[in-house]
Amino acid sequence: MEPAVYILANMPRGTLYIGVTSDLPRRVAQHQSGHIPGFTARYGVKRLVYFELHDRMGDAIQRERQLKAWRRAWKIELVETVNLEWRDLCGDLF
Protein backbone atom coordinates (compact mmCIF):
# COMPACT_ATOMS: atom_id res chain seq x y z
CA MET A 1 0.00 0.00 0.00
CA GLU A 2 1.09 3.55 -0.62
CA PRO A 3 1.65 6.12 2.12
CA ALA A 4 -1.44 8.26 2.56
CA VAL A 5 -2.68 11.37 4.31
CA TYR A 6 -6.32 11.17 5.28
CA ILE A 7 -9.09 13.21 6.86
CA LEU A 8 -11.84 11.64 8.94
CA ALA A 9 -15.01 13.41 10.09
CA ASN A 10 -17.89 12.53 12.36
CA MET A 11 -20.43 14.36 10.16
CA PRO A 12 -20.44 16.91 7.32
CA ARG A 13 -18.43 19.93 8.46
CA GLY A 14 -18.11 18.33 11.89
CA THR A 15 -15.09 17.30 13.92
CA LEU A 16 -12.06 16.60 11.73
CA TYR A 17 -9.05 14.34 12.24
CA ILE A 18 -5.97 14.33 10.00
CA GLY A 19 -3.63 11.36 9.98
CA VAL A 20 -0.92 9.61 7.98
CA THR A 21 -0.44 5.89 7.39
CA SER A 22 1.30 3.35 5.20
CA ASP A 23 -1.85 1.19 4.98
CA LEU A 24 -4.99 3.30 4.57
CA PRO A 25 -7.59 0.48 4.51
CA ARG A 26 -6.22 -1.08 7.70
CA ARG A 27 -5.91 2.24 9.51
CA VAL A 28 -9.41 3.41 8.63
CA ALA A 29 -10.80 0.02 9.74
CA GLN A 30 -9.01 0.50 13.07
CA HIS A 31 -10.60 3.93 13.52
CA GLN A 32 -14.04 2.66 12.55
CA SER A 33 -13.90 -0.32 14.90
CA GLY A 34 -12.77 1.84 17.83
CA HIS A 35 -9.48 -0.05 18.25
CA ILE A 36 -7.59 3.22 18.43
CA PRO A 37 -8.34 4.89 21.74
CA GLY A 38 -8.21 8.65 21.96
CA PHE A 39 -9.56 11.51 19.89
CA THR A 40 -11.30 9.60 17.08
CA ALA A 41 -12.97 7.14 19.44
CA ARG A 42 -14.00 9.86 21.90
CA TYR A 43 -15.63 12.05 19.22
CA GLY A 44 -16.94 9.31 16.91
CA VAL A 45 -14.74 10.42 14.02
CA LYS A 46 -15.06 7.46 11.64
CA ARG A 47 -16.04 8.75 8.19
CA LEU A 48 -13.20 8.86 5.62
CA VAL A 49 -13.92 12.08 3.73
CA TYR A 50 -10.58 12.82 2.04
CA PHE A 51 -7.28 11.13 1.28
CA GLU A 52 -4.13 11.66 -0.76
CA LEU A 53 -1.73 8.91 -1.80
CA HIS A 54 2.01 9.65 -1.88
CA ASP A 55 5.04 7.86 -3.29
CA ARG A 56 7.15 8.34 -0.16
CA MET A 57 6.26 8.35 3.53
CA GLY A 58 8.35 11.46 4.07
CA ASP A 59 6.19 13.35 1.59
CA ALA A 60 3.02 12.11 3.28
CA ILE A 61 4.27 13.18 6.71
CA GLN A 62 5.20 16.61 5.39
CA ARG A 63 1.73 17.01 3.84
CA GLU A 64 0.05 15.89 7.08
CA ARG A 65 1.94 18.56 9.00
CA GLN A 66 0.99 21.16 6.42
CA LEU A 67 -2.72 20.27 6.59
CA LYS A 68 -2.74 20.22 10.39
CA ALA A 69 -1.40 23.78 10.36
CA TRP A 70 -4.17 25.00 8.05
CA ARG A 71 -7.19 26.95 9.23
CA ARG A 72 -10.34 24.87 9.69
CA ALA A 73 -12.09 26.66 6.80
CA TRP A 74 -9.27 25.66 4.43
CA LYS A 75 -9.57 22.00 5.49
CA ILE A 76 -13.32 22.05 4.87
CA GLU A 77 -12.78 23.65 1.48
CA LEU A 78 -10.20 20.97 0.61
CA VAL A 79 -12.62 18.17 1.46
CA GLU A 80 -15.44 19.81 -0.47
CA THR A 81 -13.33 20.17 -3.62
CA VAL A 82 -13.48 16.38 -4.02
CA ASN A 83 -16.30 15.28 -1.71
CA LEU A 84 -19.03 17.92 -1.59
CA GLU A 85 -21.52 15.51 0.02
CA TRP A 86 -19.06 14.45 2.76
CA ARG A 87 -19.80 10.81 1.99
CA ASP A 88 -17.68 8.03 3.43
CA LEU A 89 -15.06 7.16 0.81
CA CYS A 90 -14.32 3.71 2.26
CA GLY A 91 -16.51 2.11 -0.39
CA ASP A 92 -14.35 3.70 -3.09
CA LEU A 93 -11.22 2.23 -1.52
CA PHE A 94 -12.15 -1.19 -0.23
C-alpha positions in Angstrom: 0.0 0.0 0.0 1.1 3.6 -0.6 1.6 6.1 2.1 -1.4 8.3 2.6 -2.7 11.4 4.3 -6.3 11.2 5.3 -9.1 13.2 6.9 -11.8 11.6 8.9 -15.0 13.4 10.1 -17.9 12.5 12.4 -20.4 14.4 10.2 -20.4 16.9 7.3 -18.4 19.9 8.5 -18.1 18.3 11.9 -15.1 17.3 13.9 -12.1 16.6 11.7 -9.0 14.3 12.2 -6.0 14.3 10.0 -3.6 11.4 10.0 -0.9 9.6 8.0 -0.4 5.9 7.4 1.3 3.4 5.2 -1.9 1.2 5.0 -5.0 3.3 4.6 -7.6 0.5 4.5 -6.2 -1.1 7.7 -5.9 2.2 9.5 -9.4 3.4 8.6 -10.8 0.0 9.7 -9.0 0.5 13.1 -10.6 3.9 13.5 -14.0 2.7 12.6 -13.9 -0.3 14.9 -12.8 1.8 17.8 -9.5 0.0 18.2 -7.6 3.2 18.4 -8.3 4.9 21.7 -8.2 8.6 22.0 -9.6 11.5 19.9 -11.3 9.6 17.1 -13.0 7.1 19.4 -14.0 9.9 21.9 -15.6 12.1 19.2 -16.9 9.3 16.9 -14.7 10.4 14.0 -15.1 7.5 11.6 -16.0 8.7 8.2 -13.2 8.9 5.6 -13.9 12.1 3.7 -10.6 12.8 2.0 -7.3 11.1 1.3 -4.1 11.7 -0.8 -1.7 8.9 -1.8 2.0 9.7 -1.9 5.0 7.9 -3.3 7.2 8.3 -0.2 6.3 8.3 3.5 8.4 11.5 4.1 6.2 13.4 1.6 3.0 12.1 3.3 4.3 13.2 6.7 5.2 16.6 5.4 1.7 17.0 3.8 0.1 15.9 7.1 1.9 18.6 9.0 1.0 21.2 6.4 -2.7 20.3 6.6 -2.7 20.2 10.4 -1.4 23.8 10.4 -4.2 25.0 8.1 -7.2 26.9 9.2 -10.3 24.9 9.7 -12.1 26.7 6.8 -9.3 25.7 4.4 -9.6 22.0 5.5 -13.3 22.1 4.9 -12.8 23.7 1.5 -10.2 21.0 0.6 -12.6 18.2 1.5 -15.4 19.8 -0.5 -13.3 20.2 -3.6 -13.5 16.4 -4.0 -16.3 15.3 -1.7 -19.0 17.9 -1.6 -21.5 15.5 0.0 -19.1 14.5 2.8 -19.8 10.8 2.0 -17.7 8.0 3.4 -15.1 7.2 0.8 -14.3 3.7 2.3 -16.5 2.1 -0.4 -14.4 3.7 -3.1 -11.2 2.2 -1.5 -12.1 -1.2 -0.2 
